[in-house]
Amino acid sequence: MKTEQNFILIVGVIVLGIVLAGCHPRVDTMAKAEKIFIKMVDKAAGKLDLNGDQMAKLEQLKVDIRKNFAEGQREKKEALTRIKEEGLRENPDIPKMTAILQESLRAETGRVNKAFDLMLDYQKNLNENQKKRLGQMISEWVGKWKQT
């Protein structure tokens, strides 16, 4: 029983240290993911010979991706603020802080998944040749990942 309490105390001190070190992580994963998705979309679109309507929908896709990650950044900041507030209490609830952090990480994963879903939904705007070319590009990208 005493070992379990010590373990919980150590985890609590670590989490509290992280929170007190700063509510803003040095690497903003949401902003970085947004940049990667936008770059990927632009790179692919540049090779697909899109028409005017497809370009307009592409711009809307980028707006939707940015909005998705902006909401994720807001949610992450709110979660970190809640963790910090809990950590500053006289008797912080470590399991609560851990649960908030876990939920925040799950939400980040959900935001990345939503960005992929938005990109997949955009494919409906492509003609068959463009879809085929996109498939080839994806295969080439995956092939490069295997080599690394």
DOROSE-667979 format. One line per 5 residues: number of its first residue (from 0); their letters; for each residue x, y, z of N, C-alpha, C. Coordinates in nm, 3 decimals. Example, Ala and Ser with C-alpha at 12.3 -4.5 7.8 and 13.67 -1.06 7.14 Angstrom:
BEGIN
0> AS> 1.319,-0.569,0.780,1.230,-0.450,0.780,1.320,-0.330,0.780 | 1.285,-0.225,0.708,1.367,-0.106,0.714,1.290,0.003,0.787
END
This chain:
BEGIN
0> MKTEQ> 0.083,-0.119,0.000,0.000,0.000,0.000,0.087,0.125,0.000 | 0.192,0.126,0.083,0.280,0.241,0.093,0.354,0.263,-0.039 | 0.393,0.154,-0.106,0.462,0.165,-0.235,0.372,0.230,-0.339 | 0.245,0.191,-0.338,0.149,0.249,-0.433,0.133,0.398,-0.409 | 0.126,0.439,-0.283,0.113,0.580,-0.251,0.237,0.657,-0.294
5> NFILI> 0.354,0.599,-0.273,0.479,0.663,-0.315,0.483,0.678,-0.466 | 0.439,0.575,-0.538,0.437,0.580,-0.684,0.345,0.692,-0.731 | 0.227,0.699,-0.673,0.131,0.804,-0.710,0.189,0.942,-0.678 | 0.257,0.954,-0.566,0.318,1.081,-0.529,0.427,1.120,-0.629 | 0.511,1.024,-0.670,0.617,1.051,-0.766,0.557,1.095,-0.899
10> VGVIV> 0.456,1.022,-0.948,0.391,1.058,-1.073,0.330,1.197,-1.061 | 0.269,1.225,-0.948,0.209,1.356,-0.926,0.312,1.468,-0.929 | 0.426,1.445,-0.867,0.532,1.546,-0.865,0.584,1.569,-1.007 | 0.599,1.460,-1.084,0.646,1.473,-1.222,0.546,1.554,-1.305 | 0.418,1.518,-1.296,0.315,1.590,-1.371,0.310,1.735,-1.328
15> LGIVL> 0.315,1.758,-1.198,0.313,1.895,-1.147,0.434,1.974,-1.197 | 0.549,1.911,-1.200,0.669,1.976,-1.252,0.655,2.015,-1.397 | 0.597,1.925,-1.474,0.575,1.955,-1.616,0.480,2.073,-1.631 | 0.374,2.071,-1.552,0.275,2.178,-1.560,0.334,2.310,-1.516 | 0.408,2.309,-1.408,0.466,2.433,-1.357,0.579,2.485,-1.445
20> AGCHP> 0.642,2.396,-1.520,0.748,2.439,-1.612,0.690,2.527,-1.721 | 0.564,2.511,-1.746,0.501,2.596,-1.847,0.382,2.528,-1.907 | 0.279,2.604,-1.927,0.157,2.549,-1.985,0.169,2.537,-2.136 | 0.272,2.597,-2.192,0.289,2.596,-2.337,0.405,2.505,-2.372 | 0.377,2.389,-2.426,0.487,2.301,-2.463,0.574,2.365,-2.570
25> RVDTM> 0.700,2.329,-2.571,0.792,2.389,-2.667,0.756,2.353,-2.810 | 0.704,2.233,-2.827,0.664,2.189,-2.960,0.512,2.190,-2.965 | 0.458,2.277,-3.045,0.314,2.284,-3.060,0.273,2.183,-3.166 | 0.230,2.066,-3.123,0.200,1.958,-3.216,0.086,1.992,-3.310 | -0.010,2.069,-3.263,-0.123,2.105,-3.348,-0.076,2.196,-3.463
30> AKAEK> 0.005,2.294,-3.432,0.055,2.385,-3.537,0.145,2.310,-3.634 | 0.228,2.222,-3.581,0.318,2.145,-3.667,0.237,2.052,-3.758 | 0.137,1.985,-3.703,0.053,1.896,-3.784,-0.021,1.975,-3.892 | -0.071,2.092,-3.855,-0.140,2.177,-3.954,-0.048,2.211,-4.070 | 0.074,2.253,-4.040,0.170,2.288,-4.145,0.199,2.168,-4.235
35> IFIKM> 0.214,2.051,-4.176,0.242,1.930,-4.254,0.124,1.898,-4.347 | 0.002,1.903,-4.295,-0.115,1.872,-4.376,-0.132,1.973,-4.490 | -0.116,2.101,-4.460,-0.131,2.204,-4.564,-0.023,2.186,-4.670 | 0.099,2.160,-4.627,0.208,2.138,-4.723,0.179,2.016,-4.811 | 0.129,1.909,-4.750,0.097,1.788,-4.823,-0.014,1.814,-4.926
40> VDKAA> -0.116,1.888,-4.885,-0.227,1.920,-4.974,-0.178,2.006,-5.091 | -0.100,2.108,-5.061,-0.049,2.196,-5.166,0.041,2.120,-5.264 | 0.127,2.036,-5.210,0.218,1.960,-5.294,0.141,1.867,-5.388 | 0.043,1.798,-5.333,-0.037,1.707,-5.416,-0.119,1.785,-5.519 | -0.180,1.894,-5.475,-0.265,1.973,-5.566,-0.184,2.030,-5.682
45> GKLDL> -0.060,2.065,-5.657,0.025,2.121,-5.762,0.051,2.023,-5.875 | 0.034,1.895,-5.849,0.063,1.792,-5.950,-0.064,1.733,-6.013 | -0.180,1.788,-5.977,-0.306,1.726,-6.022,-0.380,1.804,-6.130 | -0.332,1.918,-6.172,-0.400,1.997,-6.275,-0.547,2.022,-6.238 | -0.568,2.091,-6.129,-0.704,2.116,-6.082,-0.770,2.228,-6.161
50> NGDQM> -0.902,2.216,-6.180,-0.977,2.323,-6.247,-1.021,2.427,-6.142 | -1.090,2.530,-6.187,-1.130,2.640,-6.098,-1.216,2.596,-5.981 | -1.315,2.511,-6.007,-1.403,2.463,-5.901,-1.325,2.378,-5.801 | -1.238,2.294,-5.852,-1.158,2.209,-5.764,-1.062,2.294,-5.679 | -1.009,2.400,-5.738,-0.920,2.490,-5.663,-0.995,2.561,-5.551
55> AKLEQ> -1.118,2.603,-5.580,-1.200,2.669,-5.477,-1.227,2.572,-5.362 | -1.258,2.448,-5.397,-1.284,2.348,-5.293,-1.155,2.311,-5.218 | -1.042,2.320,-5.288,-0.913,2.297,-5.223,-0.886,2.405,-5.119 | -0.916,2.529,-5.154,-0.898,2.639,-5.058,-0.988,2.620,-4.937 | -1.110,2.573,-4.961,-1.201,2.546,-4.849,-1.148,2.431,-4.763
60> LKVDI> -1.089,2.331,-4.827,-1.028,2.220,-4.754,-0.919,2.273,-4.661 | -0.835,2.362,-4.711,-0.728,2.416,-4.628,-0.784,2.499,-4.513 | -0.891,2.573,-4.538,-0.957,2.649,-4.430,-1.009,2.552,-4.324 | -1.072,2.443,-4.369,-1.126,2.344,-4.276,-1.016,2.277,-4.195 | -0.903,2.247,-4.259,-0.791,2.187,-4.188,-0.737,2.284,-4.083
65> RKNFA> -0.721,2.410,-4.121,-0.671,2.511,-4.026,-0.767,2.527,-3.909 | -0.897,2.530,-3.940,-0.999,2.544,-3.835,-0.994,2.424,-3.740 | -0.980,2.305,-3.796,-0.971,2.183,-3.716,-0.856,2.192,-3.616 | -0.738,2.230,-3.663,-0.623,2.235,-3.574,-0.627,2.355,-3.481 | -0.688,2.465,-3.522,-0.704,2.580,-3.432,-0.794,2.542,-3.314
70> EGQRE> -0.901,2.469,-3.342,-0.988,2.421,-3.234,-0.910,2.327,-3.143 | -0.825,2.244,-3.203,-0.743,2.153,-3.124,-0.646,2.227,-3.034 | -0.586,2.335,-3.086,-0.496,2.416,-3.004,-0.571,2.479,-2.886 | -0.689,2.528,-2.914,-0.770,2.590,-2.807,-0.804,2.486,-2.700 | -0.847,2.368,-2.744,-0.882,2.262,-2.650,-0.761,2.219,-2.567
75> KKEAL> -0.646,2.211,-2.631,-0.524,2.170,-2.561,-0.485,2.272,-2.456 | -0.495,2.401,-2.490,-0.463,2.507,-2.393,-0.558,2.501,-2.274 | -0.686,2.478,-2.303,-0.784,2.467,-2.194,-0.751,2.349,-2.103 | -0.715,2.236,-2.162,-0.681,2.117,-2.083,-0.557,2.144,-1.997 | -0.456,2.206,-2.055,-0.335,2.236,-1.979,-0.363,2.335,-1.866
80> TRIKE> -0.452,2.429,-1.891,-0.490,2.524,-1.786,-0.561,2.451,-1.672 | -0.650,2.358,-1.706,-0.720,2.281,-1.603,-0.622,2.196,-1.523 | -0.523,2.138,-1.590,-0.422,2.058,-1.520,-0.342,2.148,-1.427 | -0.302,2.265,-1.476,-0.224,2.357,-1.395,-0.303,2.403,-1.272 | -0.431,2.436,-1.294,-0.515,2.479,-1.181,-0.527,2.368,-1.077
85> EGLRE> -0.546,2.247,-1.123,-0.557,2.134,-1.030,-0.425,2.113,-0.958 | -0.314,2.127,-1.029,-0.183,2.107,-0.968,-0.149,2.211,-0.864 | -0.207,2.329,-0.873,-0.179,2.436,-0.779,-0.266,2.428,-0.653 | -0.362,2.339,-0.650,-0.446,2.323,-0.531,-0.364,2.265,-0.417 | -0.418,2.283,-0.297,-0.349,2.232,-0.178,-0.333,2.080,-0.184
90> NPDIP> -0.437,2.011,-0.225,-0.433,1.865,-0.242,-0.473,1.830,-0.384 | -0.378,1.837,-0.478,-0.413,1.811,-0.618,-0.459,1.666,-0.639 | -0.555,1.652,-0.724,-0.609,1.520,-0.758,-0.530,1.466,-0.878 | -0.431,1.384,-0.849,-0.341,1.333,-0.953,-0.416,1.250,-1.057 | -0.505,1.160,-1.016,-0.579,1.085,-1.119,-0.662,1.176,-1.210
95> KMTAI> -0.715,1.283,-1.156,-0.791,1.378,-1.238,-0.699,1.447,-1.338 | -0.582,1.488,-1.292,-0.486,1.553,-1.381,-0.443,1.458,-1.493 | -0.419,1.334,-1.455,-0.379,1.233,-1.553,-0.490,1.209,-1.654 | -0.613,1.203,-1.607,-0.728,1.182,-1.696,-0.743,1.298,-1.795 | -0.723,1.419,-1.748,-0.732,1.536,-1.836,-0.623,1.529,-1.942
100> LQESL> -0.502,1.493,-1.902,-0.392,1.482,-1.997,-0.418,1.372,-2.100 | -0.467,1.258,-2.054,-0.498,1.148,-2.146,-0.606,1.189,-2.246 | -0.707,1.257,-2.199,-0.814,1.301,-2.288,-0.762,1.402,-2.390 | -0.672,1.489,-2.346,-0.612,1.586,-2.437,-0.533,1.516,-2.548 | -0.459,1.412,-2.512,-0.382,1.338,-2.612,-0.474,1.262,-2.708
105> RAETG> -0.583,1.207,-2.656,-0.680,1.140,-2.743,-0.744,1.241,-2.839 | -0.772,1.359,-2.790,-0.832,1.463,-2.873,-0.736,1.506,-2.984 | -0.606,1.512,-2.953,-0.507,1.545,-3.056,-0.509,1.442,-3.168 | -0.513,1.316,-3.128,-0.519,1.208,-3.227,-0.646,1.221,-3.310 | -0.755,1.255,-3.245,-0.881,1.276,-3.316,-0.873,1.389,-3.418
110> RVNKA> -0.800,1.495,-3.384,-0.784,1.608,-3.477,-0.705,1.565,-3.601 | -0.601,1.485,-3.581,-0.523,1.435,-3.695,-0.611,1.346,-3.782 | -0.687,1.258,-3.718,-0.778,1.171,-3.793,-0.881,1.251,-3.871 | -0.932,1.358,-3.810,-1.030,1.441,-3.880,-0.967,1.508,-4.002 | -0.841,1.550,-3.991,-0.774,1.611,-4.105,-0.761,1.510,-4.219
115> FDLML> -0.728,1.386,-4.186,-0.723,1.282,-4.290,-0.861,1.262,-4.352 | -0.964,1.262,-4.268,-1.101,1.246,-4.320,-1.138,1.360,-4.415 | -1.099,1.482,-4.380,-1.127,1.596,-4.468,-1.057,1.579,-4.602 | -0.933,1.532,-4.598,-0.860,1.510,-4.722,-0.924,1.399,-4.805 | -0.965,1.292,-4.740,-1.030,1.183,-4.812,-1.162,1.229,-4.874
120> DYQKN> -1.234,1.312,-4.802,-1.360,1.363,-4.853,-1.337,1.452,-4.976 | -1.225,1.522,-4.980,-1.194,1.608,-5.094,-1.178,1.528,-5.224 | -1.136,1.404,-5.212,-1.115,1.321,-5.332,-1.240,1.308,-5.417 | -1.357,1.328,-5.359,-1.482,1.321,-5.435,-1.484,1.426,-5.547 | -1.403,1.531,-5.532,-1.399,1.639,-5.630,-1.305,1.610,-5.747
125> LNENQ> -1.232,1.502,-5.740,-1.133,1.469,-5.843,-1.194,1.379,-5.950 | -1.143,1.394,-6.072,-1.187,1.301,-6.177,-1.102,1.174,-6.167 | -1.132,1.077,-6.250,-1.065,0.946,-6.240,-0.914,0.955,-6.263 | -0.872,1.035,-6.361,-0.728,1.050,-6.387,-0.656,1.114,-6.267 | -0.721,1.213,-6.208,-0.662,1.279,-6.092,-0.654,1.184,-5.973
130> KKRLG> -0.758,1.104,-5.954,-0.756,1.005,-5.845,-0.644,0.904,-5.867 | -0.627,0.862,-5.991,-0.521,0.766,-6.024,-0.384,0.828,-5.995 | -0.365,0.953,-6.037,-0.238,1.021,-6.013,-0.212,1.039,-5.864 | -0.316,1.073,-5.789,-0.303,1.088,-5.644,-0.262,0.955,-5.581 | -0.323,0.848,-5.625,-0.287,0.715,-5.576,-0.141,0.682,-5.602
135> QMISE> -0.093,0.719,-5.720,0.049,0.697,-5.753,0.140,0.780,-5.661 | 0.102,0.905,-5.636,0.182,0.990,-5.548,0.189,0.932,-5.408 | 0.076,0.885,-5.359,0.073,0.826,-5.225,0.160,0.702,-5.220 | 0.153,0.620,-5.323,0.239,0.501,-5.328,0.386,0.538,-5.326 | 0.421,0.642,-5.399,0.561,0.689,-5.400,0.603,0.738,-5.262
140> WVGKW> 0.515,0.815,-5.195,0.547,0.865,-5.061,0.566,0.749,-4.963 | 0.476,0.651,-4.969,0.486,0.535,-4.881,0.615,0.459,-4.910 | 0.649,0.448,-5.037,0.773,0.380,-5.075,0.896,0.447,-5.015 | 0.893,0.579,-5.008,1.004,0.652,-4.947,1.011,0.628,-4.797 | 0.896,0.611,-4.732,0.893,0.586,-4.588,0.956,0.451,-4.557
145> KQT> 0.933,0.353,-4.643,0.989,0.221,-4.621,1.141,0.223,-4.625 | 1.197,0.311,-4.707,1.342,0.319,-4.723,1.410,0.386,-4.605 | 1.339,0.466,-4.530,1.398,0.539,-4.419,1.397,0.464,-4.292
END
